[in-house]
Amino acid sequence: MKKKGRKGLFFLWFLGFWLGFVSPFQVSAAFKLPPPEKIILSNGLTIFYLKNPELPLVSFRLLVAGAGHTSEPSGLDGLANLTADLLLKGAGKLSAEEIAEAIDFMGASFDLSASEEFVSGSGECLSEHFPRWLQIAAACLTSPWFKEEEFKKEQARRIDTIKAIKDNPAQAVRYYFLKAYFGEHPLGHVAVGTENSLAKIRVEDVKTFYSRFYRPERTLLAVVGNIEKEKLLELLQSSWGQWKAAPGTIPAIKVASLPLPSGKKILLVDKPDATQAYFVLGSPGFKMGDEISAPANVMNTLWGGRFTSWLNTELRIKRGLTYGARSSFQSWKPGGLFTASSYTKNEQLGQMLEITLNLLQKARQEGFSSEEVESARNYILGQFPPTLETNGSKASAYLRLAFYGLGFDYYDRYLARVEKIAAKEIKEAATRLLPESDFVLVVVGKASDVRQFLKKLGPIQEKKITDPGF
């Protein structure tokens, strides 16, 4: 275990980052998110603005609704992320190298990435450089080149990335779980793509995806920092305001309801050289903004969301089976997901899974004590995430709250709800959300060592990690 410690810690960080946190909106009760000013340009692009003159910095965030993985055509997994990355590989009058050099020269940053429901972008720079920075960012989003040469470079790099992922079970288990849980549902699209899907994608597919989903009326911007509103409007009108959507019908953005597991679906991915087994167990969660969000997050804090949770206490602190274990919720517009995850030596997997399932049953049947609930409430209310103190984190919050229609007072309402939650409500959340017999369990490990443990839980499916896809 000691030799694998670094891998294990990376696994927990990676899954924690991917699957979400105890709550995406945890703040201290004293925190008040200042509401931004809303500006809408003539082309439909929406901006949220807040002046902060404390430092000579400006933070910028963007969100393009519908340009994420769920909009990819069937069989073209990875197209959304590939498109987002290629936006920085030549645009307007600048080549990929010139874009990178200009950003570096200003000491600035600019990144784009696709998530499930949207593409997001972020950037920071000194106030004096913001006009030039904004011009470059606008060019990348409004007039990308999509050159064949850059496309082929990215395509080849991603195929190599998939090989590296499969060499690391801590990463691979994430993708196998997504495919096993969501199947052909759009949320089952693999962000990085697969060997087969990447080989199918052509530069024409990237151009088509861009023209269909990158539109000003579906784009939200947030600007927070030391810049006057009048100057910002002038800059926006001369750059982003010139963005005209490609002609054609605007595609509807609607994702089907999430699949519901029926019975136990168990997938074993054989990695013959693995000395440790990694697992993710998942079941339905709740959609973004659901009323159960506050009690569910208090419950999850106790069950598996913090270091002193039931799950981590039993698996790590008491028994030393792992360096860590956690559970979390992730939510989208059409629904959500609950997951529990950890890793251990192959020969200890049976013990680990038995404890995990017993803890799920205990929470459903017994709930949590009033003292535990008070502790979790205080834990949540006492957190003051650094991510909500900076200009960039405020800008990100504005876009997220706007996209999900939660209102800029969501934090206040959420925390007020947390403060009043009783043990009875937490038990009700556990009963509704913690799985009993309907769940998906994915394990990546040495099949000859762990197969016996999984067969005790029910029929299993098997794959080889060397097989194409996930």
N, C-alpha and C positions, 0 to 999 in steps of 0.2 A: 504493500500500500504506500509506503513512504516514497518509493521511486516514482509512483504514479501521482503523487500529490499535486504537482503542478497541473497535470492534465485534469485532475478532478476539480480543482478550484476553477480552472478555465471553463469546464463544463457547466458548473453551477452559475458562473457569471453569464455565460453565453445564453443558457436557457432562461435565466432570470431576465436578461435584456430582451430576449425574443418574446417570451410569453407574457411579459408585463410585470408590473409591480403590485404590491398589496393593493394599491389604488393609484390610478393615474393622477388623482387630484388630492393627494395628502398634503395638507398644510397645517400650520399651527392656527389655533382659533383666533389669534391676534392678527393674522395676515388678512389683508384686504387687497384683492387684485383691482388696481385702478381701471375703470372702464375706458376703452379707447374711443377715439373719434372715428366714425365710419365715413368713408369717401367712396363714391362709385363713379368711375370714368364713363365716358360716353359709349365705349365698346363693351360695357358690362363688367369690367374688371373691378373687384372690390378691394379696398385698402382699409386696414385698421391702423390708426396712428396714435402714438403717445409720445409726447416730448419729455425727455429726461436730460436736463443740462448738467447733471452732476459730473459727467466725464465726457471727454471729446470723442465719443464713440457712437456708432450707429449699428444697430442689429436689424437684420432683414430676414424674414421667413416667407416662404411661399407654399401654397398647396394647390394642386391641380386635381380637382375632384374627378374620379372616374378613370384616371390614367394609371391605376394600379394593377396588381396581378389578376384581380377578379374580372378585368375587362379583356384579358388575353384570349385569343381564339383557342379553341380546344387543340391540344397537341403542340402548342407553341409556348410552353412554359419558359419563362425567362425573358420574354419579349419586352415586358414593361420595364424591367431593370436595365436591360440592354439599351432600350430607347433613352431612358433617363441618363445613363452614362455617356451615350454618344452626343448628347446635347452640349457637352463640354469639349468635344473633340473637333471643333471647328464651327464657327458661326459668324454671321455678318461679314466683316472684313478681316477676321482674325482666325488663324490656324489654331490647332490644339496647343501647339507649343507657345504661341503668342498669348493665348488666353491664360495658360498656366504662368507664364513669365510676368504678365501684367498683374495678376493677382498676387504673386509673390513679391513683386516690386513694391506694391502698396502695403505689404505686410498684412494682407487681408485673407479671407477664406471664402470659399464658395463650394458647396456640395449639393448634389441631387441624388435622390434615391426613391425607389418605388416601394410602397408598402401594399397592403391588401386593397384598400379602397381609394388610395390617392397616391400621387407623387408629391414628395415634400422636398423643399430646398432650404438651405440656411447659409447665411453669410454674415461676417462682421468686418468692420473697417473703421479707421479713423474718420471723423466727420469731414475732414478736408479732402479725403479720397472718395467720399460717397458718390458724388456725381459720376466720376469715371467708373466706379464699381457698378453702379446701377445701370449704366449704359451697357457694360459687358454682360451683366446678368440678363438684361432685356434681350440682347442679341442672341444669347444662347437659347432662350425660350421661344423667341419669335422668328428667328431665321437660321436654324441649324443647317449645317452642310449635309450631313449623313453621307460622307464619302465612303466609297467601297473599301478603300485601303484601311481606314480607321475601323470600319465595321469588322473586317476580317481579323484585325488585331484583337479586338474585344471578344470576338467569337472564339478565337483560339485560346485566349487567356481564360475564358470561363470554362471551357472544356477541361483545361488543366486544373482549374479550381475544384471542379467536381471530383477529380481523381484525388486531390489532396483531402477533400472532405471525407471521402470514403476511407482514407487512411487513418482518420481520427474518429472513433466511434462516439466521442463526446459531441461532435458536430453532426455526424451522420444520423444519429437517432432522432434529431429534430425533424429532418426531412422525411425519414421513413414514417414517423408518427403522423405528420401532416397528410401524407398520401393514404395511410391506413385509415385515418379518422374521416377525412373529407372525401376520399375517393375521387369521383369525377366532378364533384362540386367545385365551383371556381376558387373557393378558398383552399382547395387542394393543389392548386398550381404551385410548383416549386419556384421560389424566388430566383434562384441561381440558374434554373433550367436543368435539363437532363442531357445526357449524351445525345439521345435521339432528337429531342426537341431543338437543341441548339444547332444540330446539323441541318435541320429543316429550315430554320429561319434564314431569310434573305433580306438584303438591305431594303428591298421593296416593301417587305412586311413592316419594317421599322417606319418607313415613310408613311405607310397607310395608317398604322397605329397612331402616329403623331398627328396626322391631319384629322383623324376622327375624334381624338380625345383631348388634345392640347388646344384649348379654346379660351379666349379672354373671359367670356362670361362664366366659365367654370373655374376661374383662377382667383384665389384669395392671396393677398399680400398683407404682411404686417411689418410696420416700421416703427421701431422704438429706439429713441436715443436723442442726441443733441443735434437736432435739425429743425428749422422753422417750418411750419405748415406751408407757408406760401412758397418757399424754396422747393419743398418736396413736391408740391403740386406741379410746379414748373418742370421739374425733372421728370416726373411721371408722365406728363402730357407729351413730352418730346421723345419719350422712349416707349414705355409700356402702352401709352395711349395710342400709339401707331399700330398696334397689333390688330390685325384683321383676321378673323377666323376663316379657315378654308371653306369654300362653298359646299353645300350639301346638307342633308338632314342631320340634325344634332341627335346622336344616338342616346337612347334612354339609358339611365344608369339605375339598374335594379338588380340586386343579387337575390337569388332564391333563398328560401328558408334553409337553415342549416340542417344537415342530416342528424337523426337521433339514433344512437347505438341501440341495438336490440340484442340483449344477451351479451356474452363476453366475446369480444373479438381479440384474439391474441396472435401477434406476429413476432416470430423469432428471425432475426437477421444474423446469419452465421458469419462470423469473422474468426477464422480458425486460429489466428495468432493473438487474439485478445486474451489478456489475463484478467480483465475486469468486465463486468456486464453493466450496461447502462440501460435504464428503463425510463419510459414516460407513460403514465397512465392518465387517460383523459375521458371526460364526460361533459354533457352540456352545461354551459354557464348561463349568462344573461346578456341581453343586448345593452348597448351603450345607453345610459340614462335610465335604466330600469329602476323602479322604486326599491328593489331589493339590494341595490348596490352598497349602501352603507352597512346594513346588517351582514351582508355577505363578506365584505372586506374586514369587518371586525372578527367574524367567524374564521376567516382564512388566516388572519394574523395569529390567532390562537392555534389553529390546526397545523399550519405549515408555512406561514408567511414571515416569520422572524426567527432569530437564532434560538430563542427559548421556546419555540413552538413545540407542540406534542411530537410532531414528526421528527424534527431535528434532535430533540431531546432523546427520543427512544433510539433512533438509528445511529446518531453520532455520539452524543454525550454519555449515554448509559452503556451502549454496546460496542462502540468503536467500529461499526461496520463501514463507515464512510467518513469523508471529510465534511459532508454536508448534504442536506436534503431540504426540499422546499416544495410549496404548492403555490399556485397563483391563478388569477382569473385574467382572461383577455376578452375584450368586448368589441363588437362591431355593430353596424346598424341592424343587420338581420338577426343577430344572436351572439352567443358567446361560448367560451370554452373554459372548463376547469381542468387543471393538470397538476399532477404530483410527479416529482422526478428525483432520481438519485442514482447512485452507482456503488458497486462493491466488487469484491473478488467473485469470480465465477461461482465458486463453491458455496458462497454465502448468500447468493441471490434468493434462494428459497426462503430463508429466514427473513430477509429484508422485505420480500413481498408479503409474507404472512403478517408481519408486524404492521405494514402499511394498511392492508385490508382490515385488520382488526381495529386499527385506530379510526378508520372511516366508519366502521360499524359503531364503535363507542360514541363517536360524536353524534351520529344520527339518533342513537337510542338514549343516550344520557345527556347530551348537550354539554354546556360548560357552566361552571359555578359563577355566582355573582361577582366574586373576587377576581376571577379570570377575566370576565367581561369588562370590569372596571379597569383592569390592567391594560387590556387591548385598546379600550377607548382612550386612555391616557397616552398610550404609545402612539396612536394615530394623531391625536390632537397635539401631541408634543413634538411631532416631526415638523421641521421647517426646512423643506428641501431647498438646497442651494439653487436648484433649477427654477425656482420661482422668484429668486432675488435679482437675477440679472436681466438686462434688456432682452437678450435672446430668449430666455425662458418665458418672459411675459409675452413676447411676440408669438412663440410657439403655442402658448396657452390660448391666446386669442383665436388663432386659426383652428385649433382643435375644438374649442367650445363652439365656434361659429359653424364648423362643418357638421357637428353632431346636434346642433340646435339646442344646446343646453343652457344658453344664457350666460352672460358674464358674471352673474351672481351665483353661479353654480357652487363655487367653493363655499360660500357662506351657507347656502342651504344644505350642502352635504355635511359640513361640520356640525351644524345645528342638529341634524338628524343623528349623527354619530353620538353626540353628547347625551341624547335621550334614549338610546337603545338599551333594552333590558335583556336579561339572560333568556327569557322566553322567545324573543324574536331571533336570537342567535341560534337557538335550537331549531326553530322553524326553518331558518336559512340552511342549516346543516342537513335537515331532513330533505329539503327540496333539491339541494345542489350537490351533496356528496354522494357518489355512486355506491350502489349496493351490488347489483348484478348486471347492470347495463353499462359497459365501458369498453374502451379500446386500450389495450396494453401492448406496447412495442418494446422489445428488448434487442439490443445489439450486443453480442458476445460470442463466446465459443460454444457452438450448438451442442457439441458432445458433452460439455460440462453442465449446461443450464437447461437442456431440453427436459430432463426429468422433473425439474421443479415446475415448469410451465404446464406440463401434462396434468399435473394435479389440479390445476385450475380449470381445465377444459380443453377442447380441441384446439390445436395450434396450426398456424400456417407458417411455412418457412421460406426464406429467400437466402440467396448467397449475396454477400456484399459486393462480389465481383459481377453480378448480373447488371445489365444496363438499367438505368433509372433508379427510382427509390420505391 
